[in-house]
Structures are given as structure tokens and as C-alpha cells.
């Protein structure tokens, strides 16, 4: 990511409604190229990580790891559920 930390970019994306949550939704939007970056939780399933890394290489999308589990990422985003991956719209 740019000069902002991963946490700051997540906060900004949530506040401005530019965050996409959910594996299927994130992978779909990665294919369309409308994503500036993707954040994955440390315990994101390996198969999902593999898909994210593939689409990030194809689309030139930056991928960062959140310093916590999916449950931590969900809590950080103010959600009552676990989040494995989160995309930030351009």
C-alpha cells in the first residue's frame, strides 16, 4: 500500500463504503480490475490465498496481510463475523 498503513486504509475504506467483504465478491471484483488492493487475514484458507495471489499477479493488484485472524479483521471492521479477505475499491 502507499504511505498509509494497512489498518488506516481499511478504516478509510470502511468509512467511505469502499470495502468489499466476502470471498466470492472479492474474487469477482478482482477479475473486473476495479480493486486497488486486497487485505487477507493471517488465517485465510490456503486455497483462497492462492486464488487471490493469482488474480493479483494478473491484474497488478496489491495484496497485504492483516496482522490478525479473520475474527480480528471482522472486529476491526465493526462486523460481528469473521472476514478472511477484504478488497478496497479504486
C-alpha positions in Angstrom: 0.0 0.0 0.0 1.0 3.6 -0.2 2.3 5.6 2.8 -0.8 4.7 4.8 -0.7 1.6 7.0 -2.9 -1.3 6.2 -5.1 -0.5 9.2 -5.5 3.1 8.1 -6.5 2.1 4.6 -9.1 -0.4 6.0 -10.6 2.2 8.3 -10.8 4.7 5.4 -12.4 2.1 3.1 -15.0 1.1 5.7 -15.8 4.8 6.5 -16.2 5.7 2.8 -18.1 2.5 1.9 -15.3 1.4 -0.5 -14.7 -2.0 1.2 -15.9 -5.3 -0.4 -16.2 -8.2 2.1 -16.6 -11.8 1.2 -14.5 -14.3 -0.7 -16.8 -14.7 -3.7 -17.4 -10.9 -4.1 -13.7 -10.1 -3.7 -12.6 -12.6 -6.2 -15.3 -11.5 -8.7 -14.3 -7.8 -8.4 -10.6 -8.7 -8.6 -11.3 -10.2 -12.0 -13.0 -7.0 -13.1 -10.0 -4.8 -12.2 -11.9 -2.4 -10.0 -9.8 -3.1 -6.9 -6.8 -1.1 -5.7 -5.7 -3.6 -3.1 -6.7 -6.7 -1.1 -6.2 -7.4 2.5 -6.1 -11.0 3.7 -6.3 -12.3 7.3 -3.4 -14.4 8.6 -5.6 -17.5 8.9 -7.2 -17.1 5.4 -7.7 -20.5 3.9 -4.8 -21.5 1.6 -7.0 -22.1 -1.4 -8.4 -18.6 -1.1 -4.9 -17.1 -0.7 -3.8 -19.0 -3.8 -6.7 -17.5 -5.9 -6.1 -14.0 -4.5 -2.4 -14.2 -5.4 -3.1 -15.5 -8.9 -5.6 -12.6 -9.6 -3.3 -10.1 -8.0 -0.5 -11.0 -10.4 -2.8 -11.0 -13.4 -4.4 -7.7 -12.5 -1.4 -5.9 -10.8 -3.4 -5.7 -7.5 -1.5 -5.1 -4.3 -2.1 -7.7 -1.6 -1.4 -7.1 2.1 -1.7 -9.3 5.2 -3.7 -8.1 8.2 -1.9 -8.6 11.4 -4.6 -10.8 12.9 -7.1 -13.5 12.3 -10.3 -13.3 10.3 -12.2 -12.8 13.6 -9.8 -9.9 14.4 -10.3 -8.4 11.0 -14.1 -8.7 11.3 -14.0 -6.9 14.7 -11.6 -4.3 13.3 -14.2 -3.6 10.6 -17.0 -3.4 13.1 -18.6 -6.6 11.9 -20.0 -9.4 14.1 -18.5 -12.0 11.8 -15.1 -13.2 10.6 -13.6 -11.7 7.5 -11.0 -13.8 5.5 -10.4 -11.2 2.7 -11.4 -7.6 2.1 -11.0 -5.6 -1.1 -10.6 -1.9 -1.4 -12.2 -0.2 -4.4 -10.2 2.2 -6.6 
